[in-house]
Amino acid sequence: MIETEELAPRRSFDPRWLPLAVTTIGSFMSILDTQIINIALPNILTHFDASLSSGQLVITAYVMALAVVIPLSGFLGERLGMKRLYMFTLTCFVAGSALCGLAWDVHSLVFFRILQGLGGGMLQPLGMALVFTMITPLERPRFIALLGIPTLLAPLIGPSLGGYIVEYASWRMIFLINVPIGIIDIFLAYQLLKETPRRSELKLDTLGFILAAIAFPSLLLGLSRGSDLGWTSWFVLTLFGVGAMALVLFVIRELNHRDPMLRIRLFALPMFRLSLFTQWLGIFSIFGLNIVIPLYLQRVHGMSPAHAGQVLLPMGFVAFTTMNLAGRLYNRLGPRPIVVTGLSVLALTTFGWSRVDADTSTLLLMILVCGRGLGMGMFGQILQVVSYNSIPSDQVSRATSLVNVCQRISTAFATATLTTVLIVGLSFTNAPEGTSIAAGDAPVDAMVQAFRYAFYVMTAISIAGIAMGWFLRDQMLEEHMGRIKRGPDFSGPAVPAPGLVSKPNES
């Protein structure tokens, strides 16, 4: 079970920041490569004289590979040792990146993207699990800003960085840039990370892995292609049917297995479940805005990708600052006031976007961008602290796999839903038939109205998140604070921290 450790004494420099930076670099590169490819895709298709459907495979191959290996990360980390596995997967990611940069046609690029994704998929959950071996539960809020950098900055700088690289160098450089950074990170990982104990007695849940390898890629691919091909197309319906059936069988398998690959039973913990559900609602707005706002700036305001990236850039700095502040306040205030405030700011800012139009000044747009960063920094990583503080410490490595799988699906769902809202919303306007937001040939007023529908949906979702946030608690923190109030001489019975107490042969 989780112990209520005292907070570590403050020092001028905590040496644990160095290994934490190592895992942050790996996670950052993995997430960045899901974003940076989008801006380079037109150049890649032109270079290889390839079709748009082949170009979609360049994107989806990486995402599918991520979906296959993420559920495995917790098991393999315990079986092989997290440091050893982290270095191996990072090596695969670097090798895949180098091969992508040397691809000779679109088919070889798709294959190398799969190799890159098989390595990159484990970097984020492994990095999080390694971090939690170095810090105590009560220290997690203090380190939360560093842990949030990959998910915060990678989606922001990906499009603008990719635009600059493609414009001034070559599309191949978006892959090759990973090689020197990755090699340095491998060396630093060898020097700075400590190996975790290996559990050689663990056996792979082979059937569970096969079902997961069918379920999650099928659902993610269906969500990513539904808005393009139509939600009633035979291909999308087949993907959803196969994915849903495999997912049901996977859940049944994991609930009845001695040592499940994904700890589904963690959802029995009320606070773990509530924090994840609240986080999913926040993710819907956050990652939805990551898709909608750049498109809005380019289509409605006519900005270039690089210019749009410059407008969005302050959001990352504001969110990073807010995340630091939230981490410092967490042990004093608890999660509820921080999360509710963050989601409230996000809801207000998102609604504010529904009031802008083509004549809105760039200064006001940047103010709204900063407001979004303010809200984002106050709830995203804080909710992860709540979820991980609600589970036993020996379940953390498996929990990181579960959380990352759920985040991938919720992100894909948000993107698919909002893309559909934009398409359907445009049909409700007076836009000429055959025009679209993607092509940028629809009337500006019609596009503004379609975007407003998307902002309304995200505002409503954020309000639902506020309602759920009112019930958040960190019981481990509350017990710790109770011990401080009772004093060191209190001799009453020990109260166990919340969590599932592991029993023999149970997850």
C-alpha positions as a printed Julia matrix, in Angstrom:
507×3 Matrix{Float64}:
   0.0     0.0     0.0
   1.02    3.61   -0.31
   2.99    4.97    2.56
   2.52    8.53    3.76
   6.11    9.67    3.51
   7.15   13.04    4.78
   8.1    15.55    2.15
  11.78   15.51    1.34
  13.74   18.49    2.69
  14.35   21.27    0.19
  17.83   21.57   -1.24
  19.46   24.11   -3.51
  19.47   21.51   -6.3
  17.8    18.13   -6.19
  19.92   15.65   -8.23
  16.79   13.71   -9.13
  15.94   16.42  -11.65
  18.64   14.97  -13.95
  17.19   11.46  -14.42
  13.72   13.0   -14.57
  14.91   15.16  -17.46
  16.12   12.01  -19.24
  12.66   10.44  -19.21
  11.06   13.75  -20.18
  13.19   13.98  -23.34
  12.14   10.49  -24.45
   8.45   11.16  -23.82
   8.7    14.51  -25.59
  10.17   13.0   -28.76
   7.53   10.25  -28.82
   4.59   12.67  -28.56
   6.19   15.22  -30.9
   6.35   12.66  -33.7
   2.57   12.19  -33.56
   2.17   15.93  -34.29
   5.07   17.07  -36.44
   4.32   14.71  -39.34
   1.03   16.44  -40.23
   2.63   19.62  -41.54
   5.18   17.68  -43.62
   2.72   15.24  -45.21
   1.98   17.3   -48.36
   5.72   17.52  -49.13
   6.16   13.79  -48.51
   3.3    12.93  -50.89
   4.73   15.23  -53.56
   8.25   13.83  -53.15
   7.11   10.22  -53.52
   4.26   10.99  -55.95
   1.98    9.11  -53.54
  -1.78    9.2   -53.0
  -3.54   10.79  -50.04
  -4.6     7.35  -48.76
  -0.95    6.28  -48.68
  -0.16    9.47  -46.8
  -2.78    8.64  -44.2
  -0.96    5.35  -43.59
   2.21    7.3   -42.73
   0.28    8.9   -39.85
  -1.88    5.98  -38.75
   0.93    3.39  -38.88
   2.73    5.21  -36.07
  -0.43    5.59  -33.98
  -1.36    1.93  -34.47
   2.11    0.8   -33.39
   1.8     2.94  -30.26
  -1.54    1.34  -29.47
  -0.09   -2.16  -29.75
   2.87   -1.73  -27.4
   1.54    0.65  -24.73
  -0.44   -2.11  -22.93
   2.76   -4.2   -22.83
   4.94   -1.56  -21.21
   3.98   -2.28  -17.59
   4.49   -6.04  -17.88
   7.78   -5.8   -19.78
   9.08   -3.12  -17.41
   8.57   -5.43  -14.44
   9.82   -8.49  -16.33
  12.98   -7.02  -17.86
  13.71   -4.0   -15.67
  12.49   -0.51  -16.51
  15.88    1.04  -17.24
  16.88   -1.78  -19.58
  13.55   -1.64  -21.4
  13.6     2.16  -21.6
  17.03    2.14  -23.27
  15.97   -0.63  -25.68
  12.76    1.09  -26.74
  14.56    4.42  -27.08
  17.13    2.72  -29.33
  14.3     1.29  -31.48
  12.73    4.74  -31.71
  16.02    6.36  -32.76
  16.72    3.6   -35.32
  13.19    3.92  -36.69
  13.57    7.69  -36.94
  16.85    7.34  -38.85
  15.28    4.84  -41.27
  12.25    7.09  -41.79
  14.63    9.89  -42.77
  16.28    7.56  -45.3
  13.07    6.06  -46.74
  13.13    5.57  -50.53
   9.35    5.37  -51.12
   6.1     5.76  -49.23
   5.82    2.03  -48.51
   9.22    1.89  -46.84
   8.32    5.03  -44.88
   5.16    3.37  -43.56
   7.13    0.3   -42.49
   9.77    2.38  -40.72
   7.06    4.44  -39.01
   5.77    1.19  -37.52
   9.25    0.43  -36.15
   9.48    3.97  -34.8
   6.08    3.64  -33.12
   6.89    0.26  -31.57
   9.78    1.94  -29.79
   8.12    5.28  -29.09
   4.92    3.8   -27.67
   6.57    2.65  -24.46
   8.63    5.77  -23.79
   5.89    7.79  -22.08
   4.42    5.11  -19.75
   7.9     3.78  -18.94
   9.17    7.29  -18.27
   6.29    7.97  -15.89
   6.83    4.66  -14.08
  10.56    5.36  -13.72
   9.81    8.8   -12.31
   7.59    7.3    -9.64
  10.41    5.03   -8.48
  12.46    8.15   -7.71
   9.92   10.31   -5.9
   7.44    9.72   -3.09
   3.68   10.23   -3.57
   3.75   13.46   -1.58
   6.54   14.81   -3.79
   4.68   14.18   -7.03
   3.05   17.64   -7.17
   6.48   19.27   -6.8
   7.82   17.53   -9.9
   4.61   17.75  -11.86
   5.69   20.6   -14.16
   8.56   18.6   -15.62
   6.36   15.53  -16.11
   3.83   17.62  -18.0
   6.24   19.14  -20.53
   5.83   16.4   -23.21
   2.02   16.43  -23.3
   1.96   20.21  -22.93
   4.56   21.49  -25.38
   4.84   18.76  -28.02
   1.36   19.37  -29.5
   2.02   23.13  -29.43
   5.41   23.32  -31.1
   4.99   20.3   -33.36
   3.16   22.05  -36.22
   5.24   25.24  -36.11
   8.56   23.39  -35.72
   7.61   21.04  -38.54
   6.66   24.0   -40.71
  10.03   25.67  -40.25
  11.96   22.43  -40.86
  10.02   21.6   -44.03
  10.26   25.16  -45.34
  13.96   25.75  -44.67
  15.44   22.22  -44.74
  13.67   19.0   -45.79
  10.85   16.77  -44.6
  13.5    14.13  -43.85
  14.9    16.34  -41.1
  11.72   15.99  -39.0
  12.84   12.39  -38.46
  16.62   12.77  -38.55
  16.53   15.44  -35.83
  15.58   12.69  -33.39
  18.82   10.79  -33.99
  21.44   12.99  -32.22
  18.99   13.9   -29.43
  18.04   10.26  -28.97
  21.66    9.06  -28.88
  22.48   11.63  -26.19
  19.39   10.56  -24.22
  20.42    6.88  -24.43
  23.85    7.74  -23.01
  22.28    9.85  -20.24
  19.82    7.08  -19.43
  22.69    4.62  -19.03
  24.52    7.03  -16.72
  21.68    8.48  -14.67
  18.8     6.01  -14.45
  18.75    3.27  -11.84
  17.57   -0.21  -12.71
  14.42   -1.5   -11.06
  14.05   -5.05   -9.65
  13.21   -7.7   -12.23
  10.35  -10.13  -11.71
  11.45  -13.1   -13.79
   8.52  -15.21  -12.61
   5.99  -13.09  -14.53
   4.37  -14.71  -17.55
   2.89  -12.81  -20.47
  -0.87  -12.91  -20.8
  -0.63  -13.93  -24.46
  -4.35  -14.05  -25.17
  -4.82  -10.68  -23.47
  -2.06   -9.17  -25.58
  -3.58  -10.53  -28.81
  -7.01   -9.14  -27.92
  -5.48   -5.76  -26.98
  -3.49   -5.71  -30.22
  -6.78   -6.12  -32.1
  -9.03   -3.91  -29.97
  -7.07   -0.7   -29.46
  -5.63   -0.25  -32.98
  -9.04   -1.04  -34.51
 -10.83    1.51  -32.35
  -8.17    4.18  -32.87
  -8.08    3.63  -36.63
 -11.88    3.74  -36.81
 -11.95    7.01  -34.87
  -9.23    8.54  -37.03
 -10.82    7.57  -40.37
 -14.51    7.96  -39.52
 -14.72   11.66  -40.36
 -12.95   11.1   -43.7
 -14.68    7.96  -44.91
 -18.02    8.45  -43.16
 -19.15    6.89  -39.9
 -21.44    4.48  -41.73
 -18.86    3.26  -44.27
 -18.27   -0.48  -44.24
 -14.57   -0.05  -43.39
 -15.22    2.13  -40.33
 -18.14    0.01  -39.1
 -16.0    -3.13  -39.47
 -13.21   -1.54  -37.45
 -15.62   -0.53  -34.69
 -17.3    -3.95  -34.7
 -14.03   -5.87  -34.51
 -12.57   -3.43  -31.99
 -15.62   -3.47  -29.72
 -15.84   -7.26  -29.73
 -12.12   -7.64  -29.01
 -12.36   -5.01  -26.25
 -15.21   -6.83  -24.5
 -13.3   -10.11  -24.66
 -10.15   -8.35  -23.46
 -11.91   -6.86  -20.41
 -13.4   -10.25  -19.51
  -9.99  -11.86  -19.89
  -8.21   -9.27  -17.76
 -10.81   -9.38  -14.99
 -10.42  -13.14  -14.67
  -6.66  -13.5   -15.13
  -4.23  -13.99  -12.24
  -1.74  -11.46  -13.56
  -3.53   -9.27  -16.13
  -1.56   -7.16  -18.56
  -3.73   -4.09  -17.84
  -5.04   -3.68  -14.3
  -8.7    -3.1   -15.23
  -9.67   -3.66  -11.6
  -8.06   -0.35  -10.7
 -11.29    1.23  -11.93
 -12.9    -0.22   -8.8
 -11.09    2.5    -6.86
 -13.55    5.43   -6.72
 -10.96    8.23   -6.75
  -8.85    6.61   -9.48
 -11.97    6.26  -11.59
 -13.22    9.78  -10.89
  -9.86   11.44  -11.58
  -9.51    9.63  -14.9
 -13.05   10.46  -15.99
 -12.48   14.12  -15.11
  -9.19   14.06  -16.98
 -10.89   12.61  -20.07
 -13.37   15.48  -20.09
 -10.51   17.96  -19.82
  -8.58   16.14  -22.55
 -11.57   16.5   -24.84
 -11.33   20.29  -24.65
  -7.53   20.54  -24.47
  -6.66   18.26  -27.37
  -9.76   19.33  -29.23
  -8.54   22.91  -29.09
  -5.09   21.7   -30.22
  -6.78   20.58  -33.43
  -9.41   23.28  -33.84
  -7.51   26.49  -33.0
  -4.58   26.04  -35.46
  -7.11   25.2   -38.17
  -9.21   28.23  -37.17
  -6.24   30.59  -37.33
  -5.18   29.3   -40.75
  -8.62   29.09  -42.37
 -10.47   32.06  -40.84
  -7.56   34.47  -40.26
  -5.45   33.25  -43.18
  -2.32   32.68  -41.12
   0.52   30.47  -42.26
   1.35   27.4   -40.11
   4.44   29.16  -38.77
   2.47   32.32  -37.91
  -0.25   30.28  -36.2
   2.43   28.51  -34.2
   3.8    31.86  -33.04
   0.35   32.94  -31.85
  -0.07   29.69  -29.91
   3.41   29.63  -28.41
   2.69   31.84  -25.32
   0.14   29.27  -24.17
   2.92   26.78  -23.44
   4.87   29.21  -21.26
   1.74   30.25  -19.34
   0.72   26.62  -18.81
   4.22   25.66  -17.63
   4.22   28.52  -15.11
   0.74   27.65  -13.91
   1.66   24.0   -13.61
   4.59   24.91  -11.34
   2.32   27.05   -9.19
  -0.34   24.33   -9.0
   2.29   21.79   -7.96
   3.48   24.03   -5.14
  -0.06   24.63   -3.89
  -1.24   21.03   -4.15
  -0.09   19.82   -0.71
  -1.63   22.92    0.91
  -4.98   23.07   -0.86
  -5.59   19.58   -2.2
  -6.76   18.85   -5.74
 -10.36   20.11   -5.69
  -9.92   23.92   -5.72
  -7.03   23.74   -8.2
  -8.8    21.45  -10.68
 -12.16   23.25  -10.45
 -10.46   26.62  -10.99
  -8.5    25.29  -13.96
 -11.54   23.75  -15.64
 -13.56   26.91  -14.98
 -10.92   29.04  -16.69
 -10.82   26.54  -19.56
 -14.61   26.66  -19.95
 -14.67   30.48  -19.96
 -11.77   30.68  -22.41
 -13.31   28.1   -24.74
 -16.6    30.0   -24.72
 -14.6    33.15  -25.44
 -13.33   31.52  -28.64
 -16.94   31.16  -29.77
 -17.25   34.98  -29.75
 -14.3    35.74  -32.05
 -14.54   36.2   -35.81
 -12.36   37.04  -38.79
 -11.92   40.65  -37.61
 -10.75   39.8   -34.08
  -7.33   41.29  -33.38
  -4.27   39.08  -32.96
  -3.72   40.57  -29.49
  -7.13   39.36  -28.28
  -6.5    35.95  -29.82
  -3.22   35.7   -27.9
  -4.99   36.71  -24.67
  -7.47   33.87  -25.19
  -4.57   31.54  -25.95
  -2.88   32.51  -22.67
  -6.15   32.03  -20.8
  -6.36   28.53  -22.14
  -2.8    27.86  -21.01
  -3.7    29.19  -17.56
  -6.54   26.72  -17.21
  -4.65   23.82  -18.77
  -1.76   24.06  -16.33
  -4.08   23.81  -13.33
  -5.78   20.5   -13.97
  -4.07   18.16  -16.45
  -1.11   16.92  -14.45
  -2.82   17.56  -11.11
  -5.44   14.96  -12.01
  -2.66   12.47  -12.72
  -1.33   13.05   -9.2
  -4.77   12.27   -7.79
  -5.1     9.09   -9.84
  -1.65    7.72   -8.98
  -1.96    8.7    -5.31
  -5.12    6.62   -5.08
  -3.5     3.31   -5.97
  -1.0     0.98   -4.23
   2.64    1.77   -5.01
   3.26   -1.72   -6.41
   0.58   -1.13   -9.07
   2.05    2.1   -10.49
   3.95    0.58  -13.43
   0.8    -1.19  -14.65
  -1.35    1.86  -13.95
   0.81    4.02  -16.25
   0.03    1.61  -19.11
  -3.7     1.74  -18.36
  -3.74    5.54  -18.1
  -1.81    5.98  -21.37
  -4.08    3.6   -23.28
  -7.13    5.5   -22.04
  -5.55    8.84  -22.94
  -4.83    7.7   -26.51
  -8.41    6.58  -27.0
  -9.91    9.71  -25.42
  -7.66   11.94  -27.55
  -8.66   10.11  -30.73
 -12.32   10.31  -29.71
 -12.05   14.08  -29.13
 -10.36   14.64  -32.49
 -12.89   12.49  -34.35
 -15.9    14.06  -32.63
 -14.82   17.65  -33.22
 -13.84   16.97  -36.82
 -17.34   15.61  -37.36
 -18.87   18.64  -35.6
 -16.99   20.93  -38.0
 -18.14   18.96  -41.05
 -21.76   18.71  -39.93
 -21.74   22.28  -38.62
 -20.62   23.6   -41.99
 -23.56   21.81  -43.63
 -25.94   23.8   -41.4
 -24.64   27.08  -42.84
 -25.11   28.54  -46.29
 -21.78   27.21  -47.52
 -21.85   26.1   -51.18
 -22.01   22.36  -51.71
 -18.6    20.78  -52.2
 -16.7    23.35  -50.12
 -14.95   22.38  -46.9
 -12.96   23.76  -44.0
 -10.09   21.35  -44.72
  -9.68   22.77  -48.23
 -10.27   26.31  -47.0
 -12.65   27.12  -49.87
 -15.83   27.61  -47.77
 -17.02   31.18  -47.08
 -15.36   32.68  -44.02
 -18.65   33.44  -42.24
 -19.77   29.84  -42.71
 -16.49   28.52  -41.33
 -16.73   30.84  -38.31
 -20.19   29.47  -37.51
 -19.01   25.86  -37.86
 -16.1    26.55  -35.52
 -18.53   28.06  -33.02
 -20.45   24.79  -32.87
 -17.19   23.03  -31.95
 -16.4    25.61  -29.27
 -19.9    25.22  -27.8
 -19.42   21.44  -27.54
 -16.04   21.84  -25.82
 -17.46   24.43  -23.41
 -20.24   22.03  -22.39
 -17.75   19.22  -21.86
 -15.58   21.48  -19.68
 -18.61   22.38  -17.53
 -19.28   18.67  -17.03
 -15.67   18.32  -15.89
 -16.18   21.12  -13.34
 -19.11   19.22  -11.85
 -17.02   16.07  -11.48
 -14.07   18.02  -10.09
 -16.09   19.04   -7.01
 -15.86   15.45   -5.74
 -12.08   15.05   -6.05
 -10.07   14.15   -2.94
  -6.53   12.97   -2.27
  -7.11   10.69    0.71
  -3.43    9.94    1.08
  -2.68   13.67    1.41
  -5.56   14.08    3.85
  -4.23   11.27    6.03
  -0.76   12.81    5.95
  -2.1    16.2     7.01
  -4.14   14.52    9.73
  -1.0    12.92   11.14
   0.7    16.32   11.25
  -2.22   17.85   13.14
  -2.34   14.98   15.63
   1.37   15.39   16.31
   4.27   12.92   16.46
   3.17   11.47   19.81
  -0.2    10.27   18.53
  -0.39    6.53   19.1
  -3.76    5.71   17.56
  -4.25    2.95   15.03
  -2.64    3.35   11.64
  -5.07    4.14    8.88
  -4.13    2.54    5.57
  -3.91    4.76    2.55
  -6.62    4.24   -0.05
  -5.94    1.57   -2.61
  -6.5    -2.0    -3.54
  -4.79   -4.3    -1.11
  -3.26   -6.99   -3.27
  -4.38  -10.51   -2.49
  -2.84  -13.75   -3.68
  -3.59  -14.5    -7.31
  -5.59  -11.29   -7.76
  -4.83   -8.14   -9.65
